[in-house]
Structure formats: C-alpha cells, structure tokens
C-alpha cells in the first residue's frame, strides 16, 4: 500500500519540476552454498540510460551471507562500481554490511554502505532500509512483488556526498521461474531523487531485469538491488 501511494504521488509531480530518464537495469546474482548456513553471492550489474548515452554504471561484487537464526541472515560484502559514458561520477569501492529478515511474504533488509572515492579521503556512509512483499501465484514459484528502499546519507564529504535523504526506489514486478535453479525478476523500477541545493529533482523510469541462480537448488531471501 505504501509503495503504491508513493508511486502515485511521484507520477503526479509536474514534469517541468524534475529531470526524467528512461533506463534499463540488469543484474545477475549467483548464490553458492558453502555449508547449510553459509553462502557466497556473486553479483554483476549493468545499468543503461537515455540521458547518459547508454551504459553508465557497472557493479561487480561478492557477498558472504551467514544464517544467524530462523529467517535471519547476516551479510558482509564488497563491490567495485564503475562509471561510464555520460556518468560524471568516479569509480568507487564499496564495503557493505546487512541484516536480512524473512517473515512469511515479507522480506526486510537493513544495509550500511561505506563508499571509498578516489576524489577524496573521507568515507561516505549510506544507510539503506528496504521492505519487499512477495505474493505467490498458485503453488509454484511464480509471484508478484512490490518493494520500497530509501537511501539515507548520515555524513557529507568533500568529494561530493551530501548528508540527508538522498533517494527512494520503488519496484513492482513478477517473479518468473526458469527451470529448477533460476528465477527472473521482471518489473518496473521508479527511482526518485529530491532536488537539493541547486540541483533539480531526478526521476528514473527503468525496466528492471534480475536473474538469480541458486546452485544446488537452495532457497535464499529474494531481493533486488
């Protein structure tokens, strides 16, 4: 309900008050179980933009997940982020820690990122709470899902991070099973960044495609990034 209201409000904002962009987001996650309670997730992300002349961001990373209790997983990982074409941002190294909780159809994730930017020595911290709901369709693996994620920046840096509420991401889509080991999330992603200082607000409309490969057929919390 909250995500639906947010999408309605955002779509009603005057186009003249913000920049808008059509994008394509793709991601492949490969979950590799190490033991019954430990896994490694290998991640590859590519994002494309009309305004930024095609491929504008890539991310490659790995995440170690440890089951702490029933429905609760702790994670720590690293990502290398690359900027391309019209993206004026610098390449970044990111370390992240997270807690994922699964409660029936609801999955929550609380993530903290540390951003290391070559344009300055300060570390940029970022807090990212996420809530997702999956509604199964029948008895199979098909499902409808809706998710909301907020980005909160607790500190500012000389290389460009500004503290405050930085953006929100809302996704509506469907989970499509592909064989026994794979699923695909296909959906519409709306990303909104409020205008701050002299910058205009930015709204991105993206086709979001995520392929998840679960080796050995293990089932893990299902989230977009």
C-alpha positions as CSV (number, residue, x, y, z in Angstrom):
1,X,0.0,0.0,0.0
2,X,2.7,2.5,1.0
3,X,4.7,1.8,-2.2
4,X,1.6,2.2,-4.3
5,X,0.8,5.6,-2.7
6,X,4.4,6.7,-3.3
7,X,4.3,5.8,-6.9
8,X,1.0,7.6,-7.4
9,X,2.4,10.8,-5.7
10,X,5.6,10.7,-7.7
11,X,3.9,10.2,-11.0
12,X,1.7,13.2,-10.3
13,X,4.7,15.6,-9.9
14,X,5.0,18.2,-12.7
15,X,7.4,17.1,-15.4
16,X,8.8,20.6,-15.5
17,X,10.0,20.4,-11.9
18,X,12.3,17.5,-12.4
19,X,14.5,15.7,-14.9
20,X,13.3,12.4,-16.2
21,X,15.2,9.5,-17.7
22,X,14.3,6.1,-19.3
23,X,16.7,3.3,-18.2
24,X,17.4,-0.4,-18.3
25,X,18.7,-2.1,-15.2
26,X,20.2,-5.7,-15.4
27,X,21.6,-7.9,-12.7
28,X,22.8,-11.5,-12.3
29,X,23.2,-13.0,-8.8
30,X,24.7,-16.4,-8.3
31,X,24.2,-18.0,-4.9
32,X,26.8,-20.6,-4.0
33,X,26.1,-22.5,-0.8
34,X,29.3,-23.3,1.3
35,X,27.6,-25.0,4.2
36,X,23.9,-25.3,5.4
37,X,24.2,-21.9,6.9
38,X,26.8,-20.1,4.8
39,X,26.7,-18.9,1.2
40,X,28.5,-16.6,-1.2
41,X,26.6,-14.5,-3.7
42,X,28.4,-13.3,-6.8
43,X,26.9,-10.1,-8.3
44,X,27.1,-8.5,-11.7
45,X,25.1,-5.3,-12.5
46,X,24.9,-3.2,-15.7
47,X,22.6,-0.1,-16.0
48,X,21.8,1.8,-19.2
49,X,20.4,5.3,-19.6
50,X,19.0,7.5,-22.3
51,X,20.3,10.7,-20.7
52,X,23.8,9.2,-20.1
53,X,24.4,7.8,-23.6
54,X,23.9,4.1,-22.9
55,X,25.8,2.0,-20.4
56,X,26.5,4.4,-17.4
57,X,27.2,2.1,-14.4
58,X,28.6,-1.3,-13.7
59,X,29.0,-3.1,-10.4
60,X,30.9,-6.3,-9.6
61,X,30.9,-7.8,-6.2
62,X,30.6,-10.6,-3.7
63,X,28.6,-11.0,-0.5
64,X,29.1,-13.5,2.3
65,X,25.8,-14.5,4.0
66,X,25.6,-16.3,7.3
67,X,22.3,-17.6,8.8
68,X,22.1,-16.3,12.3
69,X,18.6,-17.6,13.2
70,X,15.5,-18.9,11.5
71,X,14.6,-16.3,8.9
72,X,17.6,-14.0,9.8
73,X,20.8,-13.7,7.7
74,X,23.8,-11.5,8.3
75,X,25.9,-10.4,5.4
76,X,29.2,-8.6,4.5
77,X,30.5,-7.8,1.1
78,X,32.4,-5.7,-1.4
79,X,31.6,-4.1,-4.7
80,X,33.6,-2.3,-7.4
81,X,31.5,0.4,-9.1
82,X,32.4,1.8,-12.5
83,X,31.2,5.0,-14.2
84,X,30.8,5.1,-18.0
85,X,29.8,7.4,-20.9
86,X,27.7,10.3,-19.6
87,X,28.1,9.4,-15.9
88,X,30.3,12.0,-14.3
89,X,30.8,10.1,-11.1
90,X,34.1,8.5,-10.2
91,X,34.7,4.8,-9.9
92,X,34.1,3.7,-6.3
93,X,35.0,0.8,-3.9
94,X,32.2,-0.1,-1.5
95,X,32.1,-2.2,1.6
96,X,28.6,-3.2,3.0
97,X,27.1,-4.9,5.9
98,X,23.5,-6.0,6.1
99,X,20.8,-7.9,8.0
100,X,18.1,-9.7,6.1
101,X,14.9,-10.9,7.7
102,X,12.2,-13.1,6.1
103,X,8.7,-13.2,7.7
104,X,6.2,-15.0,5.5
105,X,5.7,-13.0,2.4
106,X,7.7,-10.0,3.8
107,X,11.4,-9.6,3.5
108,X,13.3,-6.8,5.0
109,X,16.9,-5.7,4.5
110,X,18.9,-3.1,6.6
111,X,22.1,-2.3,4.8
112,X,25.0,0.1,5.6
113,X,27.5,1.0,2.8
114,X,30.9,2.6,3.2
115,X,31.9,4.4,0.0
116,X,35.6,5.0,-0.9
117,X,36.0,7.6,-3.7
118,X,39.3,8.4,-5.4
119,X,38.4,12.1,-5.3
120,X,38.8,12.4,-1.6
121,X,40.0,10.6,1.6
122,X,36.7,10.7,3.5
123,X,34.4,7.7,3.8
124,X,30.8,8.2,2.7
125,X,28.4,6.3,4.8
126,X,25.0,5.3,3.4
127,X,22.0,3.6,5.2
128,X,19.6,1.7,3.0
129,X,16.4,0.1,4.6
130,X,14.4,-2.0,2.3
131,X,11.0,-3.7,2.5
132,X,9.7,-6.2,-0.1
133,X,6.4,-8.2,-0.2
134,X,6.0,-11.3,-2.4
135,X,2.6,-12.7,-3.2
136,X,2.7,-16.3,-4.5
137,X,0.6,-17.1,-7.5
138,X,-0.7,-20.6,-7.0
139,X,1.5,-23.4,-5.7
140,X,4.5,-22.8,-7.9
141,X,7.4,-20.3,-7.8
142,X,5.5,-17.6,-9.7
143,X,4.9,-14.5,-7.6
144,X,4.0,-10.8,-7.7
145,X,6.2,-8.5,-5.7
146,X,6.5,-4.9,-4.6
147,X,9.4,-3.2,-2.8
148,X,10.5,0.1,-1.4
149,X,14.0,1.2,-0.5
150,X,15.2,4.5,1.0
151,X,18.8,5.9,0.9
152,X,19.8,8.0,3.9
153,X,23.3,9.7,4.0
154,X,24.4,10.4,7.6
155,X,27.5,12.4,6.6
156,X,28.9,14.8,3.9
157,X,32.2,14.5,2.1
158,X,34.4,16.9,0.2
159,X,34.3,14.6,-2.9
160,X,30.5,15.1,-3.2
161,X,28.3,13.2,-0.9
162,X,25.8,15.4,0.9
163,X,24.0,14.3,4.1
164,X,20.3,13.9,4.2
165,X,17.6,11.8,2.4
166,X,19.1,11.1,-1.0
167,X,16.7,8.9,-3.0
168,X,14.0,6.2,-3.0
169,X,13.5,3.2,-5.2
170,X,10.1,1.5,-5.7
171,X,9.7,-1.7,-7.8
172,X,6.6,-3.5,-8.9
173,X,7.1,-6.8,-10.8
174,X,6.7,-10.5,-11.2
175,X,9.0,-13.4,-10.3
176,X,9.3,-15.9,-13.2
177,X,10.8,-19.4,-12.5
178,X,13.3,-20.6,-15.1
179,X,14.0,-24.3,-14.6
180,X,14.9,-25.7,-11.2
181,X,17.8,-23.4,-10.3
182,X,16.9,-20.0,-11.7
183,X,14.3,-17.2,-11.3
184,X,13.9,-13.9,-13.0
185,X,12.5,-10.7,-11.5
186,X,10.9,-8.6,-14.2
187,X,9.4,-5.3,-13.3
188,X,9.1,-1.5,-13.4
189,X,11.5,0.5,-11.2
190,X,10.9,4.1,-10.2
191,X,13.8,5.9,-8.7
192,X,13.3,9.5,-7.3
193,X,16.0,11.8,-6.0
194,X,14.7,15.1,-4.5
195,X,16.3,18.3,-5.7
196,X,18.9,19.6,-3.2
197,X,21.0,22.8,-3.3
198,X,20.9,23.9,-6.9
199,X,20.2,20.5,-8.4
200,X,16.8,19.6,-10.0
201,X,14.9,16.6,-8.8
202,X,15.6,13.5,-10.8
203,X,13.1,10.7,-11.7
204,X,14.2,7.5,-13.4
205,X,11.8,5.0,-15.1
206,X,13.6,1.7,-15.6
207,X,12.8,-1.8,-16.9
208,X,14.3,-3.9,-14.1
209,X,15.6,-7.4,-15.0
210,X,17.3,-9.6,-12.4
211,X,18.4,-13.2,-12.9
212,X,19.0,-15.2,-9.7
213,X,20.9,-18.6,-10.0
214,X,20.7,-20.8,-6.9
215,X,23.3,-23.5,-7.2
216,X,22.3,-26.9,-5.6
217,X,18.7,-25.7,-5.6
218,X,19.0,-23.9,-2.3
219,X,16.4,-21.2,-1.5
220,X,17.6,-17.8,-0.2
221,X,16.0,-14.5,0.6
222,X,14.9,-12.9,-2.7
223,X,15.8,-9.2,-3.1
224,X,16.6,-6.7,-5.8
225,X,19.5,-4.2,-5.7
